[in-house]
Amino acid sequence: MKFQRLSNINTKRDAWVEINLDAIEKNILTLKSFVKPGSKILAVVKADAYGHGSSMITPTLLASGVDWLGVASIDEGMELRNNKFNCPILVLGAAPIWAFDYAAQNDISLSVFLDNHIEAAELTYKKNGLKTKAHIKLDTGMNRIGVQKENAIDFIKRVQNTESIELQGIFTHFACSEIEEKTLEQLKIWNDILSRVNTKGLILHCFNTAATIAQYKEENYNMVRLGLALYGLIPDLPPFTKQIPNLIPAMGLKGRIINIHTVHKGNGVSYCHTFKADNETLAATIPIGYADGVDRRLSNKIYGILNGKKVKQIGNITMDQMMFDISECSAKEGDIITLLGSDSDETISINEWANILGTINYELLCRLKARLSRVYTR
């Protein structure tokens, strides 16, 4: 029997993540209307751009008006440099001391907030004559990394007077952008610190995606950091938010049917038989499982879309495969089941999975990368 592929998508495996670059471009254009005029945009592409593929989407980001890229580690920054992207890159997390020399040689900016960061920059400068490009990270209430408020003024002035550091900016991160009271407390600390130091010529950034969309009234910034919304999803927002942008999810998850068979009444499906057929059931298998990032706790709780119609996933999700009840559909091997994304008038969002699991969409996006090919479309 000839196996039919009803899509021009050809991958080494009959399962893939599909990234819509048009969606990312349109999301950036939409989000620009929420950004204060004249402000720069840093696109957060850490964790491989939340699973979307940082090096593959960067041309779209830059062409759409993004000024900076934000990564979590020096390795993520180097991946972008190795792919010939020359735009400004900031490591938002803590860089190890050994990375300062590496960062200076590759024009990657680092977050600095410790005394030994200053010492590492001085050693790098003595070694190769290169200054460390840096943004000072202030801890205004996140209690993760950053200069504590009682030490912030002294630290900023020390960095400004350190020949081996080219200070580019100062930033902080909100712990609870969706809670106005807590965010205003952090903004008060932020503004107090900035009012006591010279910020001329510096990039100031405190707004993340949620704060940008909510449009907190704040003048002490000239760059925003956009993450989740670039990829078409909305974070938790404060109640006073007046306008929610119309964004397009960029990521889809799809698999081709590799087997169709009948499950007779009373028989179970998959490990432990957590699904038992009440009637004759037509079951379809696709090669996607928990090793691909689909949580096993979603078993018997999610749906796919087959030829424009929702079909229920049945039985425990296994390491490499899962099954669907397609009794009400006309289908054959090679047809595509969409787990995330749209098909005809039906849509399944990763938010549905997050609600079932009691987690956040960020986490689930980042999981879908272990073995799945990435296919980029426009």
C-alpha positions in Angstrom: 0.0 0.0 0.0 1.3 3.4 -0.9 1.7 5.7 2.1 0.2 9.1 1.3 1.5 12.4 2.7 -1.2 15.0 2.5 1.1 17.9 3.2 4.3 19.2 1.6 6.0 19.1 5.0 8.8 16.5 4.8 10.7 15.7 8.0 12.7 12.7 9.1 9.9 11.8 11.5 6.1 12.0 11.1 5.9 14.6 13.9 7.0 18.2 14.0 6.7 21.6 15.5 5.5 24.2 12.9 6.5 27.9 13.4 4.6 30.6 11.6 7.1 33.5 11.0 4.3 35.7 9.7 2.6 35.4 13.1 5.8 36.6 14.9 6.1 39.5 12.5 2.5 40.5 13.0 2.8 40.2 16.8 5.8 42.6 16.9 3.9 45.1 14.8 0.9 44.8 17.1 3.0 45.1 20.3 4.8 48.3 19.0 1.6 50.2 19.6 2.0 49.4 23.3 5.5 50.7 23.5 6.4 54.3 24.4 7.5 56.2 21.3 11.2 56.3 20.9 11.8 53.2 23.1 13.9 50.3 21.9 12.7 46.7 21.9 14.7 43.7 23.3 13.3 40.4 22.2 13.8 37.6 24.7 15.0 34.6 22.9 16.3 32.5 25.8 15.5 28.8 26.0 15.9 28.7 22.2 13.3 31.4 21.9 10.8 29.6 24.1 11.2 26.5 21.9 10.7 28.4 18.6 14.3 28.3 17.5 16.3 31.4 18.3 18.6 31.4 15.3 15.8 30.7 12.9 13.4 33.4 14.0 16.1 36.1 14.6 16.0 37.4 11.0 12.3 37.9 11.3 12.7 39.7 14.7 15.4 42.0 13.4 13.5 42.7 10.1 10.4 43.6 12.2 12.2 46.3 14.2 13.7 44.5 17.2 16.9 46.3 18.5 18.4 43.9 21.1 18.2 40.1 21.8 18.1 38.8 25.3 19.5 35.4 26.2 19.9 33.5 29.5 23.5 32.4 29.1 26.8 33.0 27.3 26.3 29.8 25.3 22.9 31.0 24.0 24.6 34.3 23.0 27.4 32.4 21.2 24.9 30.4 19.2 23.6 33.6 17.8 27.0 35.0 17.1 28.1 31.8 15.4 25.1 32.2 13.1 26.4 35.6 12.1 24.0 37.8 13.9 25.7 41.1 14.7 23.0 42.8 16.6 23.4 43.7 20.3 22.9 40.7 22.6 22.5 40.9 26.4 22.9 37.9 28.7 20.0 38.5 31.2 21.2 35.9 33.7 24.3 35.6 35.7 27.4 34.9 33.7 30.3 32.9 35.2 33.6 34.6 35.7 35.3 32.7 33.0 32.8 34.0 30.5 33.8 37.6 30.7 36.8 37.2 28.4 34.7 35.1 26.0 31.9 37.8 26.0 34.3 40.7 25.4 35.9 38.9 22.4 32.4 38.2 20.9 30.8 41.5 21.6 28.2 40.1 24.0 26.9 42.3 26.8 26.7 40.9 30.3 24.5 41.5 33.4 26.8 42.7 36.3 25.8 43.0 39.9 28.7 41.5 42.0 32.1 42.8 43.1 33.8 39.8 41.3 32.1 40.9 38.1 34.0 44.1 38.3 37.2 42.2 39.0 36.6 39.8 36.1 36.1 42.8 33.8 39.4 44.3 35.0 41.3 41.0 34.4 39.8 40.8 30.9 40.9 44.3 30.1 44.4 43.7 31.3 44.6 40.4 29.3 43.4 41.6 25.9 42.5 45.3 26.1 38.8 44.7 25.6 36.2 46.3 27.7 33.2 44.4 29.1 29.9 45.7 27.8 27.5 45.6 30.6 24.0 46.3 32.0 23.7 46.6 35.8 21.0 44.4 37.2 19.1 45.8 40.1 17.1 43.6 42.5 14.1 45.7 43.4 12.0 42.8 44.7 12.4 39.7 42.6 15.0 38.3 45.1 16.7 36.3 42.5 19.8 38.0 41.2 20.9 41.7 41.2 22.3 44.4 43.3 20.3 45.0 46.5 18.8 48.4 46.8 21.0 49.4 49.8 24.1 48.8 47.7 22.8 50.0 44.3 24.0 53.6 44.3 27.5 52.7 45.3 27.7 49.8 42.9 26.5 51.9 39.9 29.0 54.7 40.6 31.8 52.1 40.9 31.0 50.6 37.6 30.7 54.0 36.0 34.2 54.8 37.2 35.7 51.4 36.1 37.7 51.8 32.9 37.4 48.2 32.0 33.6 48.3 31.8 31.5 50.0 29.1 28.3 50.6 30.9 25.4 50.4 28.5 22.4 50.2 30.7 20.6 49.5 34.0 17.6 47.2 34.4 15.4 45.4 36.8 12.7 42.7 36.6 9.2 42.7 38.0 8.2 39.7 40.2 4.4 40.2 39.9 3.5 42.4 36.9 -0.1 41.2 37.2 -0.3 42.7 40.7 -0.3 46.5 40.6 0.6 47.1 44.2 3.7 44.9 44.1 4.8 46.3 40.8 4.4 49.9 42.0 6.6 49.0 45.1 9.3 47.9 42.7 8.9 50.9 40.5 9.3 53.2 43.6 12.6 51.5 44.4 13.7 51.7 40.7 12.9 55.4 40.4 14.5 56.3 43.7 17.8 54.6 42.7 17.8 56.2 39.2 17.1 59.7 40.6 20.4 59.5 42.5 22.8 58.4 39.7 23.7 59.8 36.3 21.8 57.9 33.7 22.6 60.0 30.7 23.1 57.9 27.6 22.1 54.7 29.3 19.5 52.2 28.3 17.0 51.8 31.1 14.7 48.8 31.0 12.2 47.5 33.6 9.1 46.6 31.6 8.6 43.0 30.7 5.8 41.8 28.4 3.0 42.1 31.0 4.0 45.5 32.1 4.3 46.7 28.5 0.8 45.5 27.6 -0.7 46.8 30.9 1.0 50.2 30.2 2.1 51.0 33.7 2.6 54.8 33.9 6.4 55.0 34.0 8.8 57.4 32.3 12.1 56.0 33.6 12.6 53.5 30.7 13.7 53.7 27.1 13.6 49.9 26.2 11.1 47.2 26.9 11.8 43.4 27.0 9.2 41.4 25.1 9.0 37.6 25.5 5.9 35.5 25.5 3.8 37.9 23.5 6.2 37.8 20.6 5.2 34.2 20.2 1.5 35.0 20.3 0.5 34.3 23.9 -0.6 36.6 26.7 0.9 36.5 30.2 -1.2 37.2 33.3 -2.2 40.9 33.3 -3.3 43.3 36.1 -7.0 44.1 36.3 -6.6 47.7 35.1 -5.3 46.6 31.7 -7.5 48.5 29.2 -6.5 46.8 25.9 -5.3 43.3 25.2 -3.5 42.9 21.9 -4.8 40.5 19.3 -1.9 38.2 18.9 -1.4 35.1 16.8 0.2 31.9 18.3 3.3 31.1 16.3 3.8 27.5 17.3 1.9 24.5 16.1 2.4 20.8 16.9 1.5 18.1 14.4 1.8 14.5 13.7 0.8 12.1 10.9 -1.3 9.0 11.5 1.0 6.0 11.4 -1.6 3.3 12.2 -5.4 2.9 12.3 -7.2 0.0 13.9 -10.4 -1.0 15.6 -10.6 -1.3 19.4 -13.4 -3.7 20.2 -15.9 -3.0 22.9 -14.6 -3.6 26.4 -10.9 -3.5 25.3 -8.4 -1.1 26.8 -5.9 1.2 25.1 -2.3 1.8 26.0 -0.5 1.1 29.3 -2.7 0.3 32.3 -5.8 0.5 30.1 -6.9 3.9 31.5 -9.2 4.1 28.5 -11.7 1.3 27.8 -13.9 1.3 24.7 -17.6 1.5 25.5 -18.3 0.7 21.8 -16.4 -0.3 18.7 -13.8 2.4 18.5 -11.5 3.4 15.6 -8.1 4.4 17.1 -5.4 6.3 15.3 -1.8 6.4 16.5 0.6 9.3 15.9 4.4 9.3 16.8 4.4 11.9 19.5 4.8 11.1 23.2 6.1 12.4 26.5 9.8 12.2 25.3 8.8 14.9 22.9 7.6 17.2 25.7 3.8 16.3 25.9 3.2 15.7 29.6 1.9 12.2 30.4 -0.6 13.8 32.8 -2.5 15.1 29.8 -3.5 11.5 29.0 -7.2 11.2 28.2 -7.7 14.9 28.7 -6.7 16.6 25.5 -7.9 16.7 21.9 -6.4 16.9 18.4 -7.8 18.2 15.2 -8.2 15.8 12.3 -9.5 17.1 9.0 -11.1 20.1 10.7 -12.8 18.1 13.5 -11.7 17.7 17.1 -10.8 14.1 18.2 -10.2 12.9 21.7 -6.8 11.5 22.8 -7.3 8.1 24.5 -5.2 5.9 26.7 -2.0 6.8 28.5 0.4 8.9 26.4 3.5 6.8 26.0 7.2 7.8 25.5 6.9 7.9 21.7 3.3 7.6 20.7 -0.3 8.5 21.6 -3.7 7.4 20.3 -6.9 9.2 19.3 -10.5 8.2 18.9 -11.3 8.9 15.2 -14.6 6.9 15.1 -16.5 9.9 13.8 -14.0 10.9 11.2 -13.0 9.8 7.7 -9.3 9.3 7.8 -6.4 7.3 6.5 -2.8 6.7 7.4 -0.7 9.8 6.5 -3.4 12.2 7.5 -2.3 14.9 9.9 -3.6 15.4 13.5 -2.9 18.9 14.9 -2.3 18.9 18.7 -1.6 22.6 18.9 -2.7 25.2 16.4 -5.6 25.6 14.0 -7.2 23.4 11.3 -10.2 24.8 9.5 -12.4 26.5 12.2 -11.0 24.5 15.2 -8.1 25.7 17.3 -6.2 24.2 20.3 -4.1 26.5 22.4 -1.2 25.5 24.7 -3.1 27.4 27.4 -5.6 24.6 27.5 -2.8 22.2 28.4 -1.4 24.6 31.0 -4.8 24.9 32.7 -5.1 21.1 32.9 -1.6 20.7 34.4 -1.9 23.7 36.7 1.2 25.3 35.2 2.1 28.2 32.8 2.3 28.2 29.1 5.9 29.3 29.2 7.0 26.0 30.7 5.1 23.9 28.1 6.4 25.9 25.1 10.0 25.2 26.2 9.4 21.5 26.6 8.5 20.9 22.9 12.0 20.7 21.6 13.7 17.5 22.5 13.2 15.4 19.4 10.8 17.4 17.2 11.9 18.9 13.9 11.2 22.6 13.4 9.4 23.6 10.2 9.2 27.3 9.4 6.3 28.6 7.3 5.0 31.9 6.0 
